[in-house]
Amino acid sequence: MGSVRGMCGIAGFLRPGGLPAAAAESILERMSALLSHRGPDDSGSWVDGPAGIALGHRRLSVLDLSPAGHQPMVSASGRYTIVFNGEIYNHAGIRAEIARPESAPRWRGHSDTEILLSAFDQWGIDESLKKTIGMFAFALWDSQECRLTLARDRLGEKPLYYGWQGDVLLFGSELKALRAHPAFRNGIDRGVLAAYFQHGYIPAPHSIYQGIFKLPPGTYLQFPGQERGGIARPRVYWSLRDVAARGLADPFAGGDAEAVNRLDSELRRAVAGQCIADVPLGAFLSGGTDSSAVVALMQAQSSRPIKTFTIGFRESEYNEAEHAKSLARQLGTDHTELFVTAREAMDVIPRMASIYDEPFGDSSAIPTFLVSQLARRHVIVALSGDGGDELFGGYARYKRTSDIWSVVRRVPLGARKWLSIGANAFSRRSRAMPMRDKAARLAQYLESKNAAALYRAQMRQRPGARELVIGNGGCVSEPAVQGPFSSDDIYSTMMYVDTSTYLPDDILVKVDRAAMSVGLETRVPMLDHRVVEFALQLPLRMKVRGPTSKWLLKQVLRKYVPDALPERKKMGFGLPVSQWLRGPLREWAETLLCEDRLRREGFLNQKLAREEWSLHLAGDSTCGDRVWHMLAFQSWLASAA
């Protein structure tokens, strides 16, 4: 059997010109120790003082506990040294391709990390990355070229931060590791903070800290070991835009039945590849289409009942446990559900800041943590259904935005410009915050030149984010993510925008940090890049058909559960946080948003912050998420002090 290393934490630093080895070992140990939740089973470090490179690793073993998988790992040639976080699901196939008689290396073990190193020796970095199927982030030192390479998987499942702090380049799986280095300066980027308040998360490639960035998905970045301070443009080895363009140029031409069978085959293959583990494995099951499809495909390929997990809530509008239990019964899974009280959910809130390391405003992180905690009591690995909404058109906001765009695009651009000027002027004059925000949002809609721009405007949580953050100098610019679609194809544009931004920056961050905080590895079969590439070949009518979203995915599910999932409103994975803030969480929120504190900290406009808090307490339904975003920042700021 092949060996996958399991989820891990990586950290390190590069100081061109060299560094003292003993001091570097000590620093590296502190950085790696802060990632012990990501890898509680083993740790390792490697320092080359004259070259100025230090690599640290924490390991969570999923297959093969032998010392042959210990990291940092040096290639058979001695040229490369790596710290690797993730899974290469097709490592056995790559090994078979490498192990030809004329160039067969001597294998020390069965780890995917060793196989990847041998691939680098034989094919180089770019070609090797293109051959991988998996989720990963790694740092690779090339002693021959004296060069550091940082790389990240295609869809951004695994995190990787990096940045120069003085004459030292820091990198790692989580920001807490970078902060442990003595060169780290914790300057908060106020332009990024304003962008956070627009979206509810920190948009890539930025982090909350000045000079620290996230490596974009599907790219790798190289740093010459002799140069200080330079950052080249990341090199792309897989491009969502290129995949979408190829899908448009060569769309799927088969009928409905052929499409159902093809998607079934692609997902079965992805699920089978991700179910390999020598430790207990299970799945999250919400009762929705995405997780149900993943569980159905797991159970269809398993000789024993698979373990499934659901969190339930007493509030009926937030509870999906009954749907999950019904589906688990039909599929025959070994199902565990846990009903969580409001108090238990609220007790998690103080932990969020340390788990996410930077402001993160998605309140569904709370139930995600709780279901991860539940699953970790029984398994080490859990599969999830994330990605289905973005690939197959599942969000209700797609229909809403399509309706808005169908109206806006009929108005000539010149007329829209003048109307937006008027809306902005009204927004500035209005004394009532709700009217002010509605006018500002209307202005952003009217200014949108294409569907992607309008969708990004519609997704902004707070049109007036610049006014809220003191001294920000304007939000950081948003990347242009129109994609290769025509202005008529707004659904495909919205799905493309979400797969490029919301999915890696919010959804995958939420799941990775929550699960890894309790030592649980998560895998996402929908984001196997072969599934993504097929989804981007499909015509829209196979994703959204009349009032039915995710049409094709639902047909696949019905092959396994014929009467599964009657059409019902998508619930999401939320909690009644807005209600709690007016009740049991009010004192906590008041402490974080009191005027003296806001004045002393100097980040948020006291008047605007207090106005929103007062409106929320008075029952304004539009302020709940925005107040939560402020509280998430304030809580993080207190923990980061």
Phi, psi and omega per residue, in radians:
M1 nan 2.471 3.077
G2 -1.253 2.988 -3.090
S3 -2.242 2.220 3.049
V4 -1.883 2.360 -2.992
R5 -1.238 -0.458 -3.104
G6 1.611 3.000 3.140
M7 -1.214 2.500 -3.045
C8 -2.540 3.115 2.994
G9 -2.177 2.398 3.114
I10 -2.147 2.635 3.119
A11 -2.738 2.747 3.092
G12 3.058 -3.105 3.114
F13 -2.756 2.725 3.138
L14 -2.236 2.208 3.051
R15 -2.193 1.672 -3.135
P16 -0.939 2.374 -3.107
G17 1.770 -0.161 3.064
G18 1.863 2.889 3.112
L19 -2.698 2.680 3.114
P20 -1.233 2.149 -2.990
A21 -1.081 -0.750 -3.075
A22 -1.121 -0.780 3.117
A23 -1.143 -0.667 3.137
A24 -1.110 -0.703 3.115
E25 -1.055 -0.742 -3.122
S26 -1.141 -0.773 3.117
I27 -1.111 -0.766 -3.120
L28 -1.077 -0.665 3.120
E29 -1.107 -0.710 3.104
R30 -1.154 -0.730 3.138
M31 -1.104 -0.817 -3.090
S32 -1.194 -0.621 -3.110
A33 -1.051 -0.545 3.141
L34 -1.279 -0.141 3.091
L35 -1.881 0.293 -3.063
S36 -1.084 -0.482 3.093
H37 -1.130 -0.514 3.115
R38 -1.357 -0.439 -3.111
G39 -2.593 1.424 -3.058
P40 -1.428 -0.134 -2.981
D41 -1.556 -0.445 -3.038
D42 -2.848 2.785 3.072
S43 -2.519 2.749 3.118
G44 -2.805 2.759 3.104
S45 -2.513 2.738 -3.141
W46 -2.596 2.225 -3.094
V47 -2.298 2.294 2.958
D48 -2.021 1.684 -3.045
G49 -1.017 -0.914 -3.130
P50 -1.037 -0.616 3.141
A51 -1.401 -0.323 3.101
G52 1.415 0.421 -3.085
I53 -2.053 2.414 3.109
A54 -2.386 2.255 -3.100
L55 -2.191 2.260 3.123
G56 -2.163 2.673 -3.033
H57 -2.569 2.455 2.956
R58 -2.138 2.397 -2.956
R59 -2.118 2.311 2.924
L60 -1.945 1.942 -3.043
S61 -1.442 2.270 3.103
V62 -1.986 -0.610 3.035
L63 -2.394 2.505 3.018
D64 1.027 1.698 -3.131
L65 -1.506 0.146 -3.026
S66 -1.202 2.756 3.103
P67 -1.106 -0.253 -3.135
A68 -1.115 -0.324 3.135
G69 -1.710 0.096 -3.092
H70 -1.087 2.477 3.072
Q71 -2.198 2.760 -0.007
P72 -1.019 2.580 -3.054
M73 -2.101 2.409 3.127
V74 -1.803 2.416 -3.126
S75 -1.186 2.819 -3.129
A76 -1.027 -0.572 3.140
S77 -1.328 -0.299 -3.054
G78 1.456 -0.045 -3.066
R79 -1.352 -0.726 -3.003
Y80 -1.921 2.502 2.978
T81 -2.245 2.335 -2.986
I82 -2.315 2.573 2.796
V83 -2.095 2.242 -2.918
F84 -2.280 2.355 3.087
N85 -2.162 2.032 3.064
G86 2.446 -2.743 -3.082
E87 -2.432 2.329 2.921
I88 -1.863 1.768 -3.008
Y89 -1.199 -0.486 -3.134
N90 -1.759 0.536 -3.096
H91 -1.060 -0.599 -3.135
A92 -1.143 -0.691 3.103
G93 -1.156 -0.702 3.100
I94 -1.132 -0.719 3.125
R95 -1.066 -0.752 3.141
A96 -1.106 -0.626 3.137
E97 -1.262 -0.602 3.121
I98 -1.265 -0.695 -2.954
A99 -1.356 1.020 3.049
R100 -1.541 2.591 -3.022
P101 -0.938 -0.681 -3.035
E102 -1.294 -0.302 -3.089
S103 -2.427 0.366 -3.036
A104 -1.149 2.122 3.067
P105 -1.358 2.857 3.044
R106 -1.481 2.058 -3.119
W107 -1.454 2.281 3.103
R108 -1.495 -0.462 -3.110
G109 -2.779 -2.606 -3.079
H110 -2.230 0.270 -3.027
S111 -1.311 2.575 3.087
D112 -1.153 -0.449 3.114
T113 -1.151 -0.774 3.108
E114 -1.103 -0.687 3.129
I115 -1.137 -0.715 3.124
L116 -1.108 -0.732 3.098
L117 -1.052 -0.727 3.120
S118 -1.152 -0.594 3.072
A119 -1.116 -0.727 3.093
F120 -1.055 -0.746 3.114
D121 -1.036 -0.688 -3.030
Q122 -1.538 -0.702 -2.988
W123 -2.006 -0.201 -3.021
G124 1.512 3.019 -2.994
I125 -1.290 -0.867 -3.043
D126 -1.051 -0.877 -3.108
E127 -1.144 -0.659 3.132
S128 -1.118 -0.756 3.134
L129 -1.069 -0.657 -3.137
K130 -1.175 -0.420 3.136
K131 -1.470 -0.258 -3.053
T132 -1.341 2.616 2.905
I133 -2.179 1.988 -3.090
G134 2.966 -2.961 3.068
M135 -2.280 2.320 -3.030
F136 -2.955 2.845 2.876
A137 -2.548 2.436 3.136
F138 -2.628 2.801 2.993
A139 -2.105 2.273 -3.030
L140 -2.255 2.175 3.090
W141 -1.783 2.210 3.097
D142 -1.792 1.802 -3.077
S143 -1.248 -0.425 3.136
Q144 -1.250 -0.769 -3.128
E145 -1.663 -0.087 -3.066
C146 0.914 1.060 -3.008
R147 -2.507 2.418 3.092
L148 -1.785 2.336 3.054
T149 -2.068 2.262 2.994
L150 -1.950 2.348 -3.086
A151 -2.445 2.698 -3.109
R152 -2.447 2.629 -3.080
D153 -1.151 2.974 -2.951
R154 -1.095 -0.714 -3.051
L155 -1.801 -0.095 3.094
G156 1.514 0.591 3.128
E157 -1.225 -0.649 -3.109
K158 -1.855 2.432 -3.039
P159 -1.518 2.682 3.014
L160 -2.729 2.037 3.104
Y161 -1.830 2.639 3.103
Y162 -2.757 2.843 3.040
G163 2.890 2.660 3.078
W164 -1.410 2.317 2.982
Q165 -2.185 1.758 -2.992
G166 1.171 -2.223 -3.115
D167 -1.741 0.308 -3.125
V168 -2.098 2.275 3.021
L169 -1.600 2.118 3.124
L170 -1.834 2.581 3.075
F171 -2.693 2.687 3.140
G172 3.077 2.983 -3.115
S173 -1.235 -0.565 -3.119
E174 -2.413 2.699 -3.083
L175 -1.117 -0.507 -3.106
K176 -1.057 -0.546 3.108
A177 -1.207 -0.718 3.133
L178 -1.149 -0.655 -3.113
R179 -1.131 -0.379 -3.115
A180 -1.342 -0.191 3.133
H181 -1.416 2.381 -3.090
P182 -1.090 -0.347 3.133
A183 -1.406 -0.211 -3.053
F184 -1.174 2.348 3.058
R185 -2.050 2.172 -2.978
N186 -1.603 0.781 3.102
G187 -1.245 2.142 -3.137
I188 -1.408 2.293 3.125
D189 -1.469 1.892 -3.038
R190 -1.245 -0.499 3.046
G191 -1.156 -0.681 3.065
V192 -1.173 -0.670 3.116
L193 -1.066 -0.716 3.082
A194 -1.092 -0.682 3.099
A195 -1.139 -0.643 3.064
Y196 -1.007 -0.767 -3.120
F197 -1.225 -0.363 3.028
Q198 -1.277 -0.690 -2.966
H199 -1.873 -0.444 -3.029
G200 1.547 0.038 3.045
Y201 -2.638 2.915 3.124
I202 -1.507 2.011 -3.092
P203 -1.309 2.387 3.073
A204 -1.142 2.647 0.128
P205 -1.572 0.287 -3.011
H206 -1.491 2.801 2.860
S207 -2.167 3.066 3.140
I208 -1.205 -0.327 -3.072
Y209 -1.717 2.495 3.090
Q210 -1.091 2.277 3.054
G211 1.418 0.028 3.111
I212 -1.996 2.318 -3.005
F213 -2.269 2.874 2.983
K214 -1.767 2.349 3.059
L215 -1.244 2.247 -3.123
P216 -1.133 2.612 3.070
P217 -1.025 2.623 3.059
G218 1.242 0.349 -3.096
T219 -2.324 2.875 2.929
Y220 -2.391 2.702 -3.023
L221 -2.308 2.369 -3.078
Q222 -2.121 2.449 -3.118
F223 -2.185 2.035 3.033
P224 -1.091 2.367 -3.060
G225 -1.218 -0.174 -3.106
Q226 -1.769 -0.103 -3.040
E227 -1.909 2.405 3.134
R228 -1.846 2.381 2.937
G229 1.490 -0.184 -3.086
G230 -1.543 2.502 3.032
I231 -2.294 2.015 3.102
A232 -1.379 2.955 3.062
R233 -1.243 2.328 3.099
P234 -0.988 2.463 3.097
R235 -1.566 2.347 -3.080
V236 -1.628 2.175 3.029
Y237 -1.883 -0.239 3.040
W238 -2.616 2.247 -3.040
S239 -2.140 2.129 3.078
L240 -1.063 -0.668 3.132
R241 -1.092 -0.770 3.125
D242 -1.113 -0.697 3.112
V243 -1.095 -0.766 3.121
A244 -1.106 -0.707 3.125
A245 -1.118 -0.715 3.103
R246 -1.148 -0.650 3.098
G247 -1.098 -0.650 3.091
L248 -1.219 -0.671 -3.113
A249 -1.279 -0.520 -3.092
D250 -2.351 1.198 -3.061
P251 -1.235 2.767 3.069
F252 -1.119 2.230 -3.011
A253 -1.907 0.012 -3.103
G254 -1.381 3.065 3.121
G255 -1.515 -3.074 -3.078
D256 -1.032 -0.850 -3.076
A257 -1.087 -0.713 3.129
E258 -1.151 -0.673 3.128
A259 -1.141 -0.731 3.120
V260 -1.064 -0.808 -3.126
N261 -1.145 -0.650 -3.131
R262 -1.197 -0.777 3.126
L263 -1.141 -0.699 3.078
D264 -0.993 -0.800 -3.126
S265 -1.126 -0.772 -3.126
E266 -1.120 -0.758 -3.122
L267 -1.235 -0.670 3.083
R268 -1.025 -0.774 -3.139
R269 -1.121 -0.745 3.141
A270 -1.131 -0.784 -3.130
V271 -1.124 -0.778 -3.141
A272 -1.033 -0.743 -3.140
G273 -1.150 -0.489 -3.089
Q274 -1.672 0.036 3.110
C275 -1.722 0.178 3.115
I276 -1.476 2.109 3.117
A277 -2.935 2.569 3.057
D278 -1.724 0.239 3.099
V279 -2.197 2.852 -3.136
P280 -0.986 2.407 -3.057
L281 -2.313 2.518 3.129
G282 -2.643 -2.740 -3.101
A283 -2.683 2.603 2.949
F284 -1.331 2.411 3.128
L285 -2.362 1.907 -3.135
S286 -1.638 -0.358 -3.028
G287 1.709 -0.118 3.054
G288 -1.414 3.051 -3.051
T289 -1.062 -0.801 -2.971
D290 -1.152 -0.965 -3.117
S291 -1.171 -0.573 3.126
S292 -1.136 -0.707 3.117
A293 -1.118 -0.758 3.125
V294 -1.088 -0.793 -3.134
V295 -1.126 -0.733 3.125
A296 -1.043 -0.733 -3.139
L297 -1.249 -0.589 3.043
M298 -1.124 -0.844 -3.074
Q299 -1.164 -0.611 3.139
A300 -1.121 -0.398 -3.096
Q301 -1.913 0.237 -3.108
S302 -2.067 2.469 3.132
S303 -1.497 -0.123 3.134
R304 -2.328 2.781 3.129
P305 -1.059 2.247 3.088
I306 -1.413 2.731 -3.115
K307 -1.553 2.234 3.113
T308 -2.182 2.677 -2.991
F309 -2.404 2.379 3.128
T310 -2.450 2.445 2.983
I311 -1.748 2.324 3.102
G312 -1.998 2.708 3.102
F313 -2.264 2.598 -3.118
R314 -1.199 -0.514 3.124
E315 -1.244 2.024 -2.983
S316 -1.063 -0.587 -3.092
E317 -1.257 -0.206 3.120
Y318 -1.983 0.056 -2.987
N319 -1.811 2.060 3.069
E320 -1.893 0.130 -3.028
A321 -1.081 -0.638 -3.116
E322 -1.148 -0.714 3.094
H323 -1.099 -0.749 -3.129
A324 -1.124 -0.743 -3.129
K325 -1.105 -0.718 3.133
S326 -1.077 -0.783 -3.131
L327 -1.201 -0.685 3.105
A328 -1.058 -0.668 3.132
R329 -1.150 -0.734 -3.141
Q330 -1.159 -0.622 -3.114
L331 -1.505 -0.325 -3.136
G332 1.386 0.609 3.130
T333 -1.494 2.842 3.023
D334 -1.528 1.639 -2.891
H335 -1.735 2.398 3.072
T336 -2.184 2.208 3.051
E337 -2.186 2.594 3.131
L338 -2.344 2.109 3.078
F339 -1.504 2.216 -3.040
V340 -1.872 2.345 3.094
T341 -1.412 2.828 3.089
A342 -1.026 -0.671 -3.131
R343 -1.116 -0.737 3.132
E344 -1.121 -0.694 3.108
A345 -1.165 -0.745 -3.132
M346 -1.158 -0.529 3.132
D347 -1.142 -0.325 3.124
V348 -1.347 -0.474 -2.971
I349 -0.949 -0.775 3.133
P350 -1.080 -0.328 -3.135
R351 -1.454 -0.304 -3.001
M352 -1.053 -0.711 -3.079
A353 -1.072 -0.745 -3.123
S354 -1.310 -0.480 3.115
I355 -1.229 -0.722 -3.016
Y356 -1.679 -0.258 2.990
D357 1.194 -0.252 3.056
E358 -2.615 2.870 -3.091
P359 -0.955 2.281 3.141
F360 -2.476 1.994 -2.931
G361 -1.748 0.152 -3.136
D362 -1.473 1.866 -3.054
S363 -1.200 -0.258 3.075
S364 -1.227 -0.076 2.990
A365 -1.064 -0.490 -3.115
I366 -1.175 -0.978 3.082
P367 -1.132 -0.495 3.083
T368 -1.113 -0.729 3.067
F369 -1.094 -0.752 -3.070
L370 -1.149 -0.719 3.127
V371 -1.252 -0.541 3.059
S372 -1.164 -0.742 3.122
Q373 -1.091 -0.723 3.091
L374 -1.091 -0.842 -3.098
A375 -1.093 -0.648 -3.060
R376 -1.164 -0.346 3.073
R377 -1.217 -0.304 -3.039
H378 -2.131 -0.496 -3.052
V379 -2.401 2.926 3.073
I380 -1.835 -0.430 -3.081
V381 -2.224 2.390 3.083
A382 -2.377 2.312 3.053
L383 -1.560 2.576 3.122
S384 -2.260 2.882 -3.111
G385 -1.711 0.264 -3.097
D386 -1.035 2.560 3.124
G387 1.829 -0.362 -3.096
G388 -1.123 -0.687 3.136
D389 -1.109 -0.773 -3.089
E390 -1.219 -0.620 -3.070
L391 -1.475 -0.506 -3.002
F392 -2.140 0.251 2.963
G393 1.352 0.788 -3.001
G394 -1.549 -0.312 -3.031
Y395 -1.381 2.390 3.120
A396 -1.116 -0.476 -3.101
R397 -1.147 -0.332 3.118
Y398 -1.104 -0.771 3.119
K399 -1.159 -0.740 -3.126
R400 -1.073 -0.794 -3.111
T401 -1.211 -0.639 3.104
S402 -1.056 -0.688 3.112
D403 -1.136 -0.718 3.132
I404 -1.124 -0.791 -3.093
W405 -1.136 -0.623 -3.130
S406 -1.090 -0.483 3.080
V407 -1.456 -0.860 -3.052
V408 -1.060 -0.737 -3.026
R409 -1.204 -0.271 3.107
R410 -1.352 -0.335 3.137
V411 -1.492 2.212 3.141
P412 -0.973 2.538 -3.051
L413 -1.011 -0.693 3.125
G414 -1.075 -0.763 3.122
A415 -1.159 -0.656 3.122
R416 -1.102 -0.628 -3.141
K417 -1.074 -0.821 -3.129
W418 -1.172 -0.670 3.111
L419 -1.131 -0.647 3.132
S420 -1.191 -0.615 3.079
I421 -1.075 -0.749 3.115
G422 -1.144 -0.709 3.137
A423 -1.138 -0.694 3.111
N424 -1.146 -0.693 3.130
A425 -1.122 -0.728 3.098
F426 -1.100 -0.703 3.139
S427 -1.060 -0.726 -3.111
R428 -1.202 -0.553 -3.082
R429 -1.476 -0.437 -3.025
S430 -1.180 2.399 3.105
R431 -1.579 -0.380 -3.096
A432 -1.564 2.118 -3.075
M433 -0.999 -0.798 -3.137
P434 -0.991 -0.774 3.128
M435 -1.183 -0.665 3.119
R436 -1.036 -0.781 -3.106
D437 -1.236 -0.685 3.124
K438 -1.089 -0.713 3.131
A439 -1.177 -0.715 3.122
A440 -1.123 -0.691 3.124
R441 -1.178 -0.712 3.088
L442 -1.038 -0.730 3.123
A443 -1.061 -0.719 3.127
Q444 -1.151 -0.667 3.079
Y445 -1.066 -0.812 -3.080
L446 -1.166 -0.531 -3.138
E447 -1.357 -0.207 -3.058
S448 -1.204 2.210 -3.105
K449 -1.534 -0.308 -3.137
N450 -2.624 3.083 -3.074
A451 -1.099 -0.694 -3.115
A452 -1.107 -0.746 -3.139
A453 -1.124 -0.699 3.124
L454 -1.169 -0.676 3.138
Y455 -1.134 -0.724 3.103
R456 -1.089 -0.686 3.107
A457 -1.139 -0.707 -3.130
Q458 -1.170 -0.510 -3.115
M459 -1.425 -0.263 -3.126
R460 -1.154 2.249 -3.100
Q461 -1.308 -0.482 -2.991
R462 -2.545 1.781 3.133
P463 -1.035 -0.544 -3.065
G464 -1.700 0.644 -3.072
A465 -1.103 -0.562 -3.120
R466 -1.114 -0.647 -3.122
E467 -1.267 -0.479 -3.096
L468 -1.271 -0.666 -3.054
V469 -1.626 2.098 -3.106
I470 -1.249 2.308 3.010
G471 1.136 0.580 -3.058
N472 -1.500 -0.352 3.135
G473 1.189 0.309 -3.130
G474 1.739 2.595 3.106
C475 -1.135 2.657 3.004
V476 -1.088 2.600 -3.093
S477 -1.201 2.520 3.102
E478 -1.566 2.466 3.109
P479 -1.169 2.576 3.079
A480 -1.359 2.089 -3.068
V481 -2.270 0.813 3.133
Q482 -1.143 -0.612 -3.057
G483 1.379 3.131 -3.058
P484 -1.556 0.322 -2.990
F485 -1.594 2.726 3.102
S486 -1.299 2.868 -3.127
S487 -1.156 -0.318 3.128
D488 -1.392 -0.394 -3.026
D489 -1.659 1.184 -3.053
I490 -1.250 -0.564 3.128
Y491 -1.078 -0.843 3.132
S492 -1.110 -0.648 3.099
T493 -1.081 -0.794 -3.116
M494 -1.133 -0.744 3.117
M495 -1.104 -0.674 3.110
Y496 -1.138 -0.769 3.122
V497 -1.051 -0.797 -3.123
D498 -1.145 -0.699 3.132
T499 -1.165 -0.498 3.141
S500 -1.446 -0.492 -2.962
T501 -2.186 -1.189 -3.035
Y502 -1.068 -0.692 -3.119
L503 -1.117 -0.981 -3.134
P504 -1.277 -0.512 -3.018
D505 -1.573 -0.399 3.134
D506 -2.054 -1.167 -2.997
I507 -1.040 -0.881 -3.076
L508 -1.277 -0.557 3.019
V509 -1.087 -0.823 -3.125
K510 -0.979 -0.870 -3.062
V511 -1.233 -0.788 -3.101
D512 -1.071 -0.883 -3.065
R513 -1.188 -0.723 -3.127
A514 -1.101 -0.827 -3.102
A515 -1.202 -0.774 -3.089
M516 -1.221 -0.381 3.110
S517 -1.158 -0.349 3.083
V518 -1.978 0.228 3.093
G519 1.287 0.531 3.116
L520 -1.863 2.260 3.048
E521 -1.526 2.314 3.062
T522 -1.974 2.548 3.106
R523 -2.265 2.576 -2.980
V524 -2.249 1.540 -3.057
P525 -1.053 -0.563 3.138
M526 -1.036 -0.414 -3.067
L527 -1.728 0.208 2.857
D528 -0.951 2.226 -2.969
H529 -1.128 -0.375 3.085
R530 -1.250 -0.595 3.038
V531 -1.167 -0.764 3.129
V532 -1.063 -0.765 -3.116
E533 -1.135 -0.660 3.080
F534 -1.183 -0.742 -3.137
A535 -1.024 -0.620 -3.117
L536 -1.395 -0.071 2.994
Q537 -1.604 -0.288 -3.009
L538 -1.324 2.422 3.030
P539 -1.178 2.681 -3.067
L540 -1.024 -0.593 -3.086
R541 -1.120 -0.296 3.082
M542 -1.552 -0.130 3.085
K543 -1.824 -0.863 3.133
V544 -2.126 2.024 -3.101
R545 -2.217 1.868 -3.071
G546 1.076 -2.279 3.138
P547 -1.439 -0.029 -3.033
T548 -1.668 2.067 3.036
S549 -1.585 2.829 3.139
K550 0.881 0.706 -3.019
W551 -0.969 -0.872 -3.052
L552 -1.150 -0.717 3.131
L553 -1.094 -0.642 3.117
K554 -1.199 -0.551 3.082
Q555 -1.194 -0.648 3.077
V556 -1.106 -0.793 -3.132
L557 -1.052 -0.670 -3.094
R558 -1.226 -0.265 3.013
K559 -1.139 -0.514 -3.075
Y560 -1.776 -0.543 3.111
V561 -2.326 1.532 -2.973
P562 -0.960 -0.637 -3.115
D563 -1.885 0.512 -3.100
A564 -1.301 2.590 2.870
L565 0.910 1.312 2.938
P566 -1.030 2.611 -3.089
E567 -0.989 2.219 3.099
R568 -2.568 2.806 -3.117
K569 -1.121 2.353 3.112
K570 -1.138 2.281 -3.040
M571 -1.676 -0.461 -3.006
G572 1.300 -2.819 -3.069
F573 -2.372 1.141 -2.973
G574 -1.938 -3.131 3.102
L575 -2.437 2.749 3.127
P576 -1.354 0.972 -3.057
V577 -1.085 -0.687 -3.130
S578 -1.025 -0.715 3.106
Q579 -1.162 -0.737 -3.131
W580 -1.061 -0.622 -3.100
L581 -1.196 -0.396 3.065
R582 -1.559 -0.143 -3.082
G583 -2.163 -1.869 -2.999
P584 -1.159 -0.370 3.127
L585 -1.699 0.074 -3.039
R586 -1.099 -0.750 -3.104
E587 -1.124 -0.739 3.091
W588 -1.030 -0.792 -3.124
A589 -1.162 -0.726 3.125
E590 -1.042 -0.687 3.126
T591 -1.091 -0.721 -3.105
L592 -1.316 -0.446 -3.055
L593 -1.949 0.306 3.134
C594 -1.217 2.611 -3.009
E595 -1.070 -0.745 -3.130
D596 -1.055 -0.727 -3.130
R597 -1.150 -0.802 3.138
L598 -1.068 -0.703 3.131
R599 -1.148 -0.740 -3.113
R600 -1.155 -0.718 -3.102
E601 -1.295 -0.677 3.015
G602 1.359 0.424 3.121
F603 -1.836 -0.707 -3.040
L604 -1.892 2.446 3.056
N605 -1.104 1.962 -3.039
Q606 -1.008 -0.780 -3.068
K607 -1.062 -0.837 -3.120
L608 -1.181 -0.747 -3.124
A609 -1.082 -0.807 -3.127
R610 -1.199 -0.590 3.112
E611 -1.108 -0.766 3.123
E612 -1.142 -0.726 3.134
W613 -1.089 -0.744 3.134
S614 -1.133 -0.724 3.105
L615 -1.082 -0.720 3.139
H616 -1.114 -0.776 3.122
L617 -1.085 -0.518 -3.137
A618 -1.406 -0.042 3.063
G619 1.812 0.119 3.113
D620 -1.145 2.037 -3.046
S621 -1.322 -0.209 -3.087
T622 -1.486 -0.169 -2.991
C623 -1.739 -0.150 -2.999
G624 -0.992 -0.928 -3.114
D625 -1.116 -0.693 -3.078
R626 -1.203 -0.663 3.052
V627 -1.117 -0.728 3.120
W628 -1.067 -0.686 3.111
H629 -1.082 -0.718 3.091
M630 -1.104 -0.759 -3.122
L631 -1.160 -0.654 3.101
A632 -1.096 -0.700 3.089
F633 -1.164 -0.824 -3.115
Q634 -1.065 -0.712 3.114
S635 -1.141 -0.745 3.092
W636 -1.099 -0.757 -3.109
L637 -1.038 -0.710 3.121
A638 -1.137 -0.666 -3.119
S639 -1.304 -0.462 -3.079
A640 -1.541 -0.159 -3.076
A641 -1.136 nan nan
